[in-house]
Amino acid sequence: MTGKRSRGFTLIELMLGLALLALMMLMISASLTFAIRSWDTGDARITEAAHLRVVDTFLRRELGEVFPVRWRGIPESKIAFEGGRQEIKFVTALNIGAAAGDGGLQWGHISLGSDEKNGERFTSLFIQRERFDQFAKEWSDLAETKPVRLVEHVKQLEIQYFGAENDTTDAKWSDEWNNPMRLPQLVKITLKLDHGHDIPPIVISLRVGEEAGCYDTGFARQCGARRA
């Protein structure tokens, strides 16, 4: 009686199995790589969105506390506020150095500037802050400080201002604000980043209402109707 002969794997079957195993491992590796990249991209976007929310809050606080102080030592009455399409200069009552005993008003300058990180050059949104000199006659009299980066990789910045030129005209949006007697009611900041993500415009109320002008008494902010 002849016994049954046990049959093993042939070389072709073994090679085919190894090929299938290698293909499965490749697919698993590709899936893991895609998942990790998706996770990193999502985490980066979440971090970026959180940072932009912080910047939004920061700008609202900065410009929401704009103080209508007037330049001293000059014949004409003129508020220390200058708004351009890509920069804005202002004086704020929000003093970030108050805790260090550096009381009083501070001036700020928000603008675009050249930036660099890890050998890569790009454009960023910066802010400069320094104590305001009550006896300064113009912006050039104020001490320059090192700018602080707010948002990097900025492709485009557009600042607009909403307000009326005097008591008899209607308020409207404009790309500049150089009215010496009054502040705008609203400031809108629109940012576009290099990667193309849409950022909702930041619209900030300067809390001065529709008055014709505001002035500094030395003790508090006062606004009242005056014709310009």
Summary of the structure (lengths in Angstrom):
residues: 228
radius of gyration: 30.0
end to end distance: 121.8
largest distance: 126.8
contacts: 577
relative contact order: 0.14
helix: 26%
strand: 32%
